C-alpha cells in the first residue's frame, strides 16, 4: 500500500512538473515573439536617445506616411537595421543621405512612375538649377501623403505666384471628387455581393492617369487631360447607374413575386374557410 502511494505521488509530481515546464516554455516563447514583434530597428532605438540634431529625424518620421506604412530608415538609407555595429556599413548597403540633385533618383527607387512624371515636368527640368525636388513639397523625414492639399498657396508661393497652381488645383479637385464618389459607390455595391471587379480595374487605371498629372505644371495640358479623365469617369458612373437600375428591377420583381404569393395564400385561406362553412 505504501509502495503504491509512493508511485502515485511520483507520477503526480512528474505530471505537475511537466505541466509547469510547458507553461514556463510557452511564456518564454510568447515573450520572445512579443519582443521581436515590438522591437524597432537599431536606427530608431539609437537615434531616439541622441541629442535633438540626431533624434529629430526619428521624431519627424514617426508622424509620416512612411511610418504609417511600416517603412523604416533602412527602406530609404539602406544598411542593416538589426545590427548596431554594421547599421551604417556600406558593405551592408548603407547609402546615407543623397545630395540635392540625387534626391529624385533616391526616392524614385520606389516611386518609379512618379519619378518619370517629375523629370518630364517643368519642376524636374530645373533639377540642379535651383528647382524643387521631392523633399521641397513632401518633406524629408516627415513625409507627407501625396494629395491635392500639397498644392497650396503657402507652399507654391515660396518659389512663384500661386495663379497657375490655383487653376490646376481647381481643375483637379473636380476630378478627385468624382473619383472619391465612384470609389465609395463601388464599395457599397461590393458590400451587397455585386461583382464590381471590372469597374474597379477601370477606376484604378483612370486614377493612375489622374495621378500622373500631379507633378505637371502645364495648365493647358492638365485642363485638357482632366476633360479626358472625367469622360472616362462618366462612363464608369453610367455603368453604376445601370447596375443600380438592374438591382432595383430585381428587387421590384422579387417584391411582386412575394406579393403574389401572399395574395394566393390569402385567397386559399378564405376559400378554405368558406369551404368548411
N, C-alpha and C positions, 0 to 999 in steps of 0.2 A: 504494500500500500504506500509506504514511504517512498519507494523507488518510483512508482507511478506518479506520485505527487511531484517529485524532482523532475521527471521527464516533462510533465505538463508545464511546470514553471520554466523549464529550459526553452520549450517551444514558444510559450507565450512571450518570454523575454526576447527571443530571437526575432519573433514576428514584430514586436514593438520597435526594436532597434532597426529592423529593415525598413519599417514604415517611416521612422524618424529620419533615416538616411535618405529615403526617397524625397521626403518633404524638404530637407536641407538642400539636396541637389537641385530640386525644382526651383527653390528660392534663389539659389546662386545663379542658375541659368537664366531665370527671369530677370534678375538684377543686371546680369551681363548684357542681355539683349536690350533691356531698357536703357542702359547706359550708352550702348552703341547707337541706339536709335536717337538718343537725345544729344549725343556728342556733336560738337561743331568742329569744323576744320581747324587745324592749329593756327591758321592765319587769323581767324576770328578770335580765338582764345587768346593768342599772344597780343595782337594789336589792341584788343579791348582794354588791356591793362597798362598800355603805354601812355605817355603824355598826349595831349589833345591833337598835336600835329600828326601823330601816327594813329590815334584812335578815331579821329573824326571820320575817315573813310568808312569805318565799320558802322559808326552811328548813322551816317547818311545811307549806307547800303541797307540797313535794317528796315527802312521805310520805302524801299524802292520796289519796282516791279520785278527786278531780278530776284530779290529776297523772297517776294511773294511766290515766285515760280521755282524756288529752290536752286537758283543759280548762285554759286558761291564764288569766292575770289579766283580760285583756280580755273573757273569756267572762262574767265577773260585773260587772267595773267599767267595761267599755266602753273607749273611747279607741282610739288607733292603735298596735298592738303592734309596728309596723315602723318607726315614725318617732319617734326620741328627742325631737325638739323638740316635736312635737304629740301625744305619747303621752297627756298628761293634759289635752288641749284639749276643752272642752265641745262645740266645733264638730265634733269627731271622735267625739262620742258618749260622752265620759268622764262617768261617774256618781259616782265616788268611793265612799266608804263610807256606807251608809244609817244613819239614826238608828234607835234600837231599835224603835219602833213600825212602822217601814217595812221591817224585816228580812224578815218573811214574804212580803210582796209582792215584795221584791227577789229572793228565792230562788224564788218562785213563777212567775217569768217562764219558768223551765224546768220546774219541778216543779208543773205546774198542778193535777193531781189531788191531790197531797199537800197543796198549799195549801188546797184546798177541805176536805179531811179535817181539817186542823189548825184552820181557822177555825170549824168546827162542833163542835169538841171543847171540853171544859172548859178546856184549856190555851189554846186560841185565844180563847175568850170572855174570858180575863183579859189579853189583849193590851193593853198600855198601862197596865195596872193592877198591874204587878209580876209578871205571869205569864211563863212561859218562852217564848222564841222558838226559831227553828231552831238558832241557834248555841249555845243553852244545852245542848242534848243532842248536837248533831252537830259542834260546833266551828265556828270561822270560817274559818281558812286550812287547818288540819289537819282537813279534812272527813272524818268517819268514815263508812264504808259503812253504810247502813241495814241493821240486823239486830236480832234479838231480844236480842243481847248489850248493846244500849244500855239495855235495861230491867234495871237492876241496882240493888242497894241503895245503893251509893255515890253514884250519880247522883240517884236519886229522893229519897233522904232529905235532900238539900240543901234541899228545899222542904217535904216532908211525909213521913209514915211510909211504909214500903215494903209495908204489909199489902195494900192494894188492888192495887198493881202486881204483887205476888207471885202473887196469884190469877190475874190477867190473863196473866202470863208463863207459868204452868203450863198454862193452857188453850191458849195459842198455841203452846207448844213441841210439844205433841202433834200439832197440825195441821201445823206446819212439818216435823216428822219424816216425816209421811205424804207431804207434797208432795215432799220430797227423795227419798224412796224410790221414788215413782212416776216422778219425773223420770229417775232412774237406770235404771229398768226400760224406760222409753221409749227411752232412748239405746241400751240393749242390743238391743232389738227392731229399732231403726232400723239398727244396725250389721250386722244379718244380712239387710237388704233388706226388712224388713216395713214396710208402709205404716202409719205412725203419725200422719199429718198431722191427722186428725180428733181423735184423742185429745190430741195436743199443743195444739191450739187450745182444747180443753175445759179442759185443765190450766192453760193461760195465763189463761183467763177466771177460773177458780177462784182462782188465785194472786193476781190483781189484786183480787178480792173480799177475800181474806185480808189483803193489804197495806193495804187501806182501813181496817183495824181498828188499825193500828199507832199511830195518834195518838188513838185513842179510849180514854178512861179510865173508861168506864161498865162496871163489872164485869158486870152483868146482861146488857147488850147484847152485850158481847164473848163471854160464855159462850153466849148464845143463837145468835149468828151463827156461832160456832165449830161448833156442832152441825149447822147447815145446811151449812156448808162441808165438814165431814167426810162428810156424807151424799153430797155430790157427788163427793168423792174416792173413796168406797167404790164408786160407780158406775164410775169410771174403773178402779179396781182390778179389779172384776169383769170388765170388758171385756178387761183384760190377761190375766186368768186364762183367759178364753175363747180368746183368741189363743194362749196357751200350750198349751192343750188341742188346738187345731186343728193347731198346728205339731207337737205330739207324735204326733197321729194320722197326719199326713202322713209323719213320719219312720218310724213303725211300718209304715205301708203300703209305703213305699219299701224298708224292710228286708225286708218279706215278699216283695216282688217280686224283690229281689236273691237272697234265699234260695231262692225257687222256681226262678229261672234257674240258680243253682248246682246245685240238685238235678237239674234236667233235664239240665244239662251232664254231671253225674256219671253219670246213668243212660245217656245216649248214649255216654259214653266206655266204660262197662262193656259195653254192648250191642255196640259196635263191636269191642271187644277180644275178646269171646266169639265174635262172628261170624267174625272172622279165624281163630280157632282151629277 
